[in-house]
Each structure stands twice: as C-alpha cells, then as structure tokens.
Amino acid sequence: METEAPRGQLARPRPWLLVALAAVVGLFLVWWSLQGKSAAPGAPSSNPRARAAKTSGGLIDQADLDVRLEALKAPAPDAAPSARNPFRFYVKPAPPPPAIESGPGRASPVPVEPPEPTGPPQPAQPPPIPLKYIGVMETGVGKIAAFSDCRVTLRGREGDVIDGRYRLVRIGVESVIMEYVDGRGRSTIRMSGDCPGR
C-alpha cells in the first residue's frame, strides 16, 4: 500500500494532531498566566513586629527572640467554679429575706398566719366522673351518647341514669354534661375517643 511508511522511517505527524496539541498548550499558558495575576495577596500578619521585620529587609530585633520560659513554668490560675450545668434544669431559689433585728426602737416581726375560713365547712367535692365520652348517634327518637369506662361501653339519652350513678344532663356535639344522681359534681366531659392502650 502506498499510505504505509516503509519500515525504518517514522510516520509523518498529522496536521490536525499538531493543531490540537498547540491549542492545549496555548490554553495551559493562558490559564497559568491568569492564575498568577488573580492570586490574592497574602493576608497581613497579625504580629506587627514580624510585619516590620519583613518590610525592614529581614533584620530581626533581638528582643523578639526572647521566649520567657519562666512564664511557661508559672502555674495556671484556678478556674472559678461554675454553677451552670447544661444537662440539668434548675432555677436557683431566691435568697431568704434579711432578718429583722429587734431592739430598742424597733418592732419585733410578727408571723402572719393565713386567715381561717368563716362559716360552715364546705362539703367535700365528689371525685370526677371516670367515664369517657366516645361518640354520639342521632336516631328518630333523639341523640344517644356512648360512654366507656375502659371495660364496658354504656349508652344513654338526655335525662338517663348511666351506670346507676351518673345522670346525663345534656348531649352536645363535642361534649356532654353529666352529674352524680344526687345533683353534685356537675362536669363537662369532652369527646376523647377510645381508652388509652387499646
């Protein structure tokens, strides 16, 4: 074949390969020259003596070379104890009021006692009603409310006695009003769904 070079002679480089190589070298030279110009000047030193040594042509003052080893051997000052603990929430109690000394011309402090209630003793409040209001159903006869004591489900209309101990006074959309049969302990029970743990 005519295109193949005879053995012993080197093949002639192709012109497109030379152009690509020249472009790569040219891009590298442009990049290298831009890097040299855009490099930010070094940050100024925070040590004024070192800065002065650089500007004075490299002369160093003999006092700058003193290390003061005795300052390194001195004991460190004790840290003040801190009452702050980031792992515990604690509010320091207020200091007690200053003691009032009694003496001539000064009145002695008199402890103040809380006032005693006057009138007849108040009857003890009954315990809260332990039923949960879990829903309401509207029928042709009226609303029927459903309750649970986390064991059984109870139901009733307004005016009914529930579980033999509680009277259902009024049924609302999100709550009911109940009281004990004797009229004490009227309370509002909001709809709370099922018992916890179920």
Backbone as CSV, one residue per row, in Angstrom:
resi,resn,N_x,N_y,N_z,CA_x,CA_y,CA_z,C_x,C_y,C_z
1,MET,0.834,-1.179,0.000,0.000,0.000,0.000,0.878,1.241,0.000
2,GLU,0.355,2.270,-0.605,1.140,3.489,-0.724,1.107,4.341,0.541
3,THR,0.049,4.244,1.336,-0.085,5.111,2.504,0.791,4.669,3.663
4,GLU,1.193,3.445,3.690,2.015,2.984,4.797,3.456,3.417,4.583
5,ALA,4.097,3.829,5.673,5.504,4.244,5.588,6.368,2.990,5.572
6,PRO,7.433,3.037,4.851,8.309,1.872,4.857,8.921,1.687,6.232
7,ARG,9.268,0.453,6.519,9.861,0.146,7.821,11.170,0.899,7.963
8,GLY,11.435,1.384,9.132,12.648,2.130,9.369,12.430,3.627,9.288
9,GLN,11.366,4.105,8.628,11.073,5.528,8.567,9.904,5.818,9.497
10,LEU,9.943,6.958,10.164,8.858,7.333,11.068,7.705,7.891,10.275
11,ALA,6.484,7.638,10.762,5.305,8.167,10.090,5.242,9.669,10.296
12,ARG,4.755,10.369,9.323,4.661,11.822,9.379,3.469,12.207,10.252
13,PRO,3.644,13.160,11.238,2.507,13.519,12.097,1.409,14.186,11.288
14,ARG,0.231,13.968,11.719,-0.924,14.523,11.025,-1.115,15.978,11.453
15,PRO,-1.572,16.860,10.569,-1.683,18.281,10.913,-2.751,18.559,11.966
16,TRP,-3.840,17.872,12.004,-4.893,18.149,12.994,-4.409,17.826,14.394
17,LEU,-3.548,16.820,14.508,-2.998,16.466,15.812,-2.070,17.588,16.312
18,LEU,-1.320,18.189,15.423,-0.442,19.296,15.813,-1.258,20.518,16.248
19,VAL,-2.364,20.773,15.546,-3.212,21.917,15.906,-3.841,21.703,17.285
20,ALA,-4.315,20.501,17.574,-4.937,20.210,18.886,-3.910,20.348,20.003
21,LEU,-2.686,19.859,19.766,-1.633,19.966,20.779,-1.276,21.420,21.039
22,ALA,-1.197,22.230,19.973,-0.890,23.652,20.132,-1.999,24.370,20.893
23,ALA,-3.278,23.984,20.663,-4.404,24.604,21.383,-4.348,24.266,22.863
24,VAL,-4.007,23.031,23.190,-3.916,22.634,24.597,-2.798,23.389,25.295
25,VAL,-1.649,23.503,24.647,-0.526,24.227,25.242,-0.889,25.700,25.400
26,GLY,-1.571,26.286,24.403,-1.976,27.694,24.492,-2.958,27.927,25.630
27,LEU,-3.936,27.035,25.803,-4.893,27.171,26.915,-4.195,27.061,28.265
28,PHE,-3.218,26.148,28.356,-2.483,25.999,29.609,-1.716,27.276,29.940
29,LEU,-1.072,27.885,28.951,-0.311,29.105,29.195,-1.227,30.261,29.602
30,VAL,-2.407,30.365,28.968,-3.361,31.414,29.356,-3.849,31.184,30.787
31,TRP,-4.190,29.961,31.103,-4.657,29.646,32.467,-3.581,29.936,33.497
32,TRP,-2.334,29.559,33.200,-1.237,29.765,34.139,-0.965,31.245,34.359
33,SER,-1.059,32.053,33.310,-0.809,33.485,33.472,-1.950,34.152,34.249
34,LEU,-3.201,33.683,34.051,-4.316,34.257,34.812,-4.249,33.859,36.282
35,GLN,-3.791,32.674,36.576,-3.665,32.234,37.968,-2.648,33.082,38.710
36,GLY,-1.582,33.432,38.066,-0.551,34.248,38.709,-1.045,35.645,39.019
37,LYS,-1.891,36.222,38.152,-2.388,37.578,38.362,-3.552,37.625,39.336
38,SER,-4.406,36.568,39.361,-5.602,36.620,40.203,-5.366,36.110,41.605
39,ALA,-4.172,35.604,41.885,-3.913,35.111,43.236,-3.988,36.283,44.203
40,ALA,-4.769,36.106,45.274,-4.957,37.177,46.246,-3.676,37.369,47.028
41,PRO,-3.340,38.601,47.346,-2.147,38.821,48.169,-2.370,38.207,49.543
42,GLY,-1.278,37.772,50.153,-1.379,37.123,51.460,-1.986,38.059,52.494
43,ALA,-2.722,37.475,53.445,-3.341,38.276,54.495,-2.242,38.901,55.338
44,PRO,-2.426,40.135,55.789,-1.384,40.772,56.595,-1.228,40.042,57.921
45,SER,-0.020,39.994,58.384,0.279,39.311,59.626,-0.316,40.076,60.806
46,SER,-0.772,39.323,61.811,-1.326,39.985,62.992,-0.220,40.424,63.945
47,ASN,0.993,39.981,63.685,2.124,40.346,64.533,2.813,41.561,63.928
48,PRO,2.720,42.744,64.544,3.323,43.941,63.939,4.836,43.852,63.869
49,ARG,5.485,43.150,64.801,6.944,43.048,64.768,7.396,42.213,63.577
50,ALA,6.643,41.121,63.309,7.002,40.285,62.165,6.790,41.057,60.874
51,ARG,5.725,41.855,60.806,5.460,42.666,59.626,6.584,43.689,59.434
52,ALA,7.032,44.294,60.540,8.115,45.279,60.449,9.413,44.603,60.020
53,ALA,9.631,43.350,60.464,10.843,42.630,60.084,10.843,42.336,58.595
54,LYS,9.665,42.027,58.029,9.578,41.747,56.601,9.866,43.008,55.793
55,THR,9.312,44.122,56.245,9.483,45.364,55.489,10.864,45.975,55.687
56,SER,11.566,45.633,56.770,12.870,46.246,57.034,14.001,45.474,56.378
57,GLY,13.672,44.557,55.521,14.728,43.866,54.791,15.239,42.637,55.505
58,GLY,14.502,42.080,56.432,14.899,40.828,57.055,15.663,40.998,58.355
59,LEU,15.857,42.204,58.847,16.532,42.399,60.119,15.579,42.089,61.256
60,ILE,16.033,41.344,62.221,15.190,40.920,63.344,15.740,41.534,64.612
61,ASP,14.862,42.093,65.412,15.247,42.684,66.683,15.559,41.562,67.665
62,GLN,16.582,41.702,68.473,16.995,40.676,69.422,15.931,40.466,70.509
63,ALA,15.130,41.495,70.841,14.101,41.363,71.886,12.958,40.451,71.424
64,ASP,12.788,40.339,70.096,11.731,39.455,69.582,12.060,37.985,69.780
65,LEU,13.340,37.662,69.976,13.756,36.269,70.115,13.664,35.764,71.550
66,ASP,13.352,36.617,72.513,13.259,36.218,73.914,11.997,35.401,74.127
67,VAL,12.117,34.164,74.614,10.974,33.259,74.758,10.308,33.384,76.122
68,ARG,10.976,33.809,77.139,10.459,33.940,78.512,9.943,32.589,79.014
69,LEU,10.842,31.663,79.219,10.497,30.315,79.679,9.908,30.315,81.084
70,GLU,10.285,31.279,81.915,9.746,31.317,83.289,8.240,31.550,83.274
71,ALA,7.720,32.245,82.262,6.267,32.456,82.172,5.548,31.150,81.847
72,LEU,6.233,30.256,81.139,5.617,28.963,80.828,5.585,28.038,82.038
73,LYS,6.521,28.197,82.964,6.576,27.332,84.141,5.639,27.784,85.257
74,ALA,5.101,28.990,85.171,4.214,29.506,86.215,2.917,28.683,86.225
75,PRO,2.351,28.429,87.424,1.105,27.642,87.479,-0.057,28.417,86.860
76,ALA,-0.951,27.672,86.249,-2.127,28.291,85.617,-3.087,28.769,86.702
77,PRO,-3.775,29.881,86.488,-4.726,30.350,87.503,-5.897,29.368,87.609
78,ASP,-6.409,29.220,88.820,-7.534,28.308,89.053,-8.788,28.854,88.385
79,ALA,-9.529,27.949,87.780,-10.792,28.356,87.152,-11.844,28.516,88.241
80,ALA,-12.662,29.539,88.096,-13.713,29.762,89.086,-14.760,28.657,88.963
81,PRO,-15.253,28.134,90.081,-16.271,27.078,89.981,-17.540,27.642,89.342
82,SER,-18.095,26.865,88.479,-19.290,27.306,87.756,-20.502,26.578,88.306
83,ALA,-21.583,27.315,88.506,-22.824,26.704,88.982,-23.692,26.296,87.812
84,ARG,-23.217,26.516,86.604,-24.024,26.220,85.420,-23.839,24.767,85.028
85,ASN,-24.934,24.052,84.842,-24.907,22.673,84.392,-25.825,22.581,83.182
86,PRO,-25.297,22.417,81.970,-26.152,22.409,80.787,-27.017,21.168,80.673
87,PHE,-26.786,20.152,81.512,-27.553,18.916,81.411,-28.669,18.823,82.445
88,ARG,-28.887,19.878,83.214,-29.922,19.840,84.240,-30.618,21.182,84.293
89,PHE,-31.941,21.159,84.403,-32.709,22.382,84.510,-32.879,22.692,85.989
90,TYR,-32.428,23.845,86.393,-32.502,24.215,87.797,-32.593,25.722,87.888
91,VAL,-33.536,26.192,88.673,-33.656,27.624,88.927,-33.215,27.852,90.365
92,LYS,-32.236,28.704,90.525,-31.706,28.972,91.856,-32.786,29.653,92.693
93,PRO,-33.041,29.160,93.910,-34.090,29.780,94.731,-33.689,31.188,95.154
94,ALA,-34.709,32.001,95.384,-34.472,33.378,95.826,-33.878,33.363,97.231
95,PRO,-32.988,34.294,97.521,-32.403,34.316,98.860,-33.468,34.670,99.895
96,PRO,-33.316,34.174,101.111,-34.305,34.478,102.142,-34.270,35.963,102.479
97,PRO,-35.389,36.503,102.934,-35.394,37.928,103.289,-34.466,38.179,104.479
98,PRO,-33.902,39.352,104.534,-32.980,39.627,105.639,-33.713,39.609,106.979
99,ALA,-33.021,39.105,107.980,-33.618,39.015,109.315,-33.725,40.424,109.922
100,ILE,-34.852,40.675,110.519,-35.076,41.971,111.169,-34.711,41.811,112.639
101,GLU,-33.780,42.605,113.043,-33.348,42.519,114.438,-34.296,43.345,115.309
102,SER,-34.611,42.780,116.461,-35.455,43.528,117.397,-34.540,44.177,118.431
103,GLY,-34.974,45.264,118.902,-34.179,46.000,119.879,-34.923,47.264,120.264
104,PRO,-34.263,48.139,120.981,-34.941,49.370,121.364,-35.244,50.218,120.127
105,GLY,-36.476,50.607,119.988,-36.908,51.452,118.880,-37.302,50.669,117.642
106,ARG,-37.170,49.343,117.676,-37.530,48.527,116.518,-38.633,47.558,116.916
107,ALA,-39.538,47.363,116.002,-40.643,46.430,116.271,-40.186,45.019,115.945
108,SER,-40.577,44.079,116.777,-40.227,42.678,116.509,-41.175,42.122,115.446
109,PRO,-40.665,41.309,114.544,-41.522,40.765,113.487,-42.574,39.816,114.062
110,VAL,-43.765,39.930,113.522,-44.860,39.075,113.955,-45.206,38.154,112.786
111,PRO,-45.168,36.848,112.986,-45.513,35.954,111.890,-46.984,36.118,111.512
112,VAL,-47.233,36.149,110.213,-48.598,36.303,109.712,-49.155,34.917,109.426
113,GLU,-50.292,34.620,110.024,-50.940,33.329,109.799,-52.043,33.502,108.769
114,PRO,-52.294,32.491,107.959,-53.374,32.608,106.987,-54.715,32.712,107.704
115,PRO,-55.648,33.480,107.129,-56.949,33.628,107.791,-57.711,32.303,107.783
116,GLU,-58.417,32.080,108.862,-59.216,30.860,108.965,-60.538,31.074,108.253
117,PRO,-61.033,30.049,107.553,-62.309,30.212,106.858,-63.445,30.393,107.868
118,THR,-64.355,31.287,107.514,-65.504,31.520,108.375,-66.723,30.863,107.757
119,GLY,-67.681,30.572,108.556,-68.916,29.967,108.068,-68.862,28.458,108.189
120,PRO,-69.915,27.811,107.691,-69.968,26.343,107.807,-68.913,25.703,106.911
121,PRO,-68.445,24.535,107.292,-67.441,23.859,106.470,-68.038,23.469,105.111
122,GLN,-67.223,23.601,104.089,-67.667,23.267,102.737,-67.689,21.747,102.567
123,PRO,-68.737,21.225,101.909,-68.768,19.777,101.684,-67.663,19.385,100.704
124,ALA,-67.173,18.193,100.890,-66.109,17.703,100.015,-66.668,17.470,98.616
125,GLN,-65.900,17.855,97.624,-66.319,17.656,96.242,-66.227,16.166,95.901
126,PRO,-67.194,15.658,95.139,-67.117,14.254,94.740,-65.994,14.064,93.716
127,PRO,-65.526,12.852,93.588,-64.461,12.617,92.604,-64.982,12.842,91.187
128,PRO,-64.097,13.142,90.239,-64.545,13.359,88.869,-65.158,12.083,88.289
129,ILE,-66.035,12.278,87.327,-66.718,11.139,86.703,-65.708,10.423,85.796
130,PRO,-65.490,9.117,86.002,-64.419,8.415,85.285,-64.813,7.889,83.910
131,LEU,-65.920,8.332,83.337,-66.342,7.825,82.034,-65.739,8.658,80.918
132,LYS,-65.498,8.021,79.771,-65.019,8.710,78.585,-66.168,8.784,77.591
133,TYR,-66.377,9.971,77.037,-67.411,10.192,76.030,-66.787,9.807,74.692
134,ILE,-67.307,8.711,74.070,-66.654,8.203,72.862,-67.447,8.442,71.585
135,GLY,-68.700,8.925,71.681,-69.427,9.198,70.454,-70.892,9.487,70.691
136,VAL,-71.567,9.913,69.625,-72.991,10.227,69.686,-73.633,9.706,68.401
137,MET,-74.906,9.261,68.551,-75.652,8.777,67.401,-77.020,9.440,67.429
138,GLU,-77.452,9.965,66.269,-78.766,10.593,66.195,-79.758,9.584,65.629
139,THR,-80.856,9.404,66.328,-81.911,8.496,65.891,-83.200,9.296,65.741
140,GLY,-84.258,8.623,65.332,-85.543,9.302,65.211,-86.087,9.714,66.560
141,VAL,-85.686,9.066,67.630,-86.154,9.376,68.977,-85.338,10.504,69.603
142,GLY,-84.072,10.651,69.213,-83.190,11.684,69.773,-81.738,11.233,69.739
143,LYS,-80.896,11.968,70.390,-79.467,11.641,70.416,-79.207,10.591,71.486
144,ILE,-78.306,9.669,71.152,-77.853,8.663,72.112,-76.339,8.815,72.216
145,ALA,-75.836,9.029,73.442,-74.405,9.183,73.688,-73.821,7.859,74.125
146,ALA,-72.577,7.587,73.698,-71.884,6.360,74.074,-70.717,6.715,74.987
147,PHE,-70.556,5.935,76.045,-69.503,6.143,77.048,-68.756,4.848,77.260
148,SER,-67.544,4.966,77.810,-66.758,3.784,78.140,-66.005,4.057,79.428
149,ASP,-65.891,2.997,80.242,-65.043,3.098,81.430,-63.803,2.227,81.241
150,CYS,-63.460,1.965,79.995,-62.313,1.168,79.566,-62.497,-0.316,79.834
151,ARG,-63.707,-0.723,80.222,-64.032,-2.143,80.356,-65.295,-2.459,79.574
152,VAL,-66.337,-1.631,79.760,-67.614,-1.841,79.072,-68.037,-0.523,78.417
153,THR,-68.924,-0.664,77.422,-69.468,0.513,76.744,-70.891,0.732,77.241
154,LEU,-71.199,1.987,77.610,-72.512,2.357,78.125,-73.120,3.385,77.187
155,ARG,-74.477,3.474,77.160,-75.129,4.467,76.312,-76.352,5.007,77.039
156,GLY,-76.789,6.185,76.577,-77.973,6.771,77.200,-78.396,8.048,76.507
157,ARG,-79.662,8.475,76.789,-80.208,9.729,76.256,-80.168,10.773,77.356
158,GLU,-80.511,12.014,76.989,-80.550,13.078,77.987,-81.560,12.718,79.071
159,GLY,-81.157,12.856,80.345,-82.018,12.547,81.482,-81.851,11.129,81.994
160,ASP,-81.195,10.243,81.242,-80.998,8.859,81.683,-79.932,8.782,82.768
161,VAL,-80.044,7.726,83.587,-79.032,7.438,84.601,-78.092,6.399,84.003
162,ILE,-76.809,6.724,83.990,-75.790,5.862,83.393,-75.043,5.151,84.506
163,ASP,-74.931,3.848,84.399,-74.187,3.008,85.339,-74.743,3.117,86.759
164,GLY,-75.968,3.553,86.909,-76.617,3.624,88.217,-76.086,4.744,89.104
165,ARG,-75.103,5.558,88.637,-74.520,6.587,89.487,-74.525,7.977,88.870
166,TYR,-74.590,8.078,87.540,-74.428,9.358,86.873,-75.662,9.682,86.043
167,ARG,-76.046,10.964,86.044,-77.180,11.413,85.241,-76.629,12.194,84.048
168,LEU,-77.132,11.882,82.844,-76.750,12.566,81.625,-77.655,13.783,81.481
169,VAL,-77.100,14.979,81.676,-77.889,16.204,81.681,-78.117,16.698,80.251
170,ARG,-77.043,16.804,79.464,-77.185,17.344,78.115,-76.152,16.713,77.201
171,ILE,-76.550,16.456,75.939,-75.650,15.911,74.923,-75.359,17.011,73.915
172,GLY,-74.083,17.329,73.751,-73.661,18.315,72.765,-72.966,17.635,71.592
173,VAL,-72.400,18.448,70.704,-71.725,17.889,69.538,-70.379,17.284,69.937
174,GLU,-69.591,18.001,70.743,-68.265,17.526,71.125,-68.128,17.240,72.615
175,SER,-69.185,17.435,73.385,-69.100,17.198,74.819,-70.479,16.897,75.381
176,VAL,-70.489,16.357,76.595,-71.742,16.110,77.322,-71.588,16.709,78.712
177,ILE,-72.733,16.984,79.336,-72.733,17.454,80.723,-73.351,16.353,81.553
178,MET,-72.601,15.918,82.581,-73.066,14.847,83.465,-72.912,15.297,84.902
179,GLU,-73.666,14.634,85.788,-73.564,14.892,87.216,-73.890,13.613,87.953
180,TYR,-73.588,13.598,89.237,-73.986,12.457,90.052,-75.505,12.479,90.192
181,VAL,-76.085,11.351,90.537,-77.548,11.236,90.631,-78.102,12.212,91.666
182,ASP,-77.346,12.489,92.730,-77.841,13.410,93.761,-77.650,14.879,93.373
183,GLY,-77.133,15.175,92.173,-77.010,16.551,91.693,-75.658,17.184,91.961
184,ARG,-74.746,16.491,92.609,-73.425,17.053,92.895,-72.464,16.730,91.758
185,GLY,-71.386,17.485,91.692,-70.275,17.170,90.790,-70.600,17.298,89.322
186,ARG,-71.384,18.324,88.949,-71.685,18.504,87.522,-70.393,18.855,86.789
187,SER,-70.156,18.142,85.683,-68.937,18.389,84.916,-69.194,18.161,83.436
188,THR,-68.353,18.786,82.646,-68.407,18.653,81.196,-67.358,17.635,80.777
189,ILE,-67.777,16.650,79.989,-66.856,15.622,79.521,-66.743,15.773,78.009
190,ARG,-65.525,16.046,77.547,-65.310,16.212,76.117,-65.129,14.863,75.440
191,MET,-65.450,14.794,74.147,-65.286,13.559,73.398,-63.807,13.271,73.268
192,SER,-63.398,12.091,73.740,-61.965,11.780,73.757,-61.640,10.501,73.022
193,GLY,-62.572,9.850,72.416,-62.254,8.629,71.671,-62.137,7.436,72.565
194,ASP,-61.320,6.485,72.140,-61.198,5.214,72.830,-60.273,5.347,74.039
195,CYS,-60.244,4.324,74.879,-59.391,4.322,76.066,-57.926,4.221,75.642
196,PRO,-57.025,4.797,76.414,-55.603,4.676,76.090,-55.146,3.232,76.254
197,GLY,-54.225,2.821,75.397,-53.710,1.467,75.493,-54.478,0.475,74.652
198,ARG,-55.563,0.907,74.005,-56.317,-0.029,73.161,-55.988,0.201,71.726
